[in-house]
């Protein structure tokens, strides 16, 4: 069973990597907590990636939940 979950994790990582590459290549990347919050509130955010030690992660998660993401 563990092998199946490892496979799912690799697929998810590849999907995130592909999404990041697409965003960077199109130039549609925003950096910072304030920009992430603004994009979420305006409904423009498609993917938000946060570092494990992101200082505003609670606010971002709350905004995403409120927006239905």
Buried (B, 14 or more C-beta within 10 A) or exposed (E): EEEEEEEEEEEEEEEEEEEEEEBEEEEEEBEEBEEBBBBBEEEEBEEBEEEEEBEBBEBBBEBBEEEEE
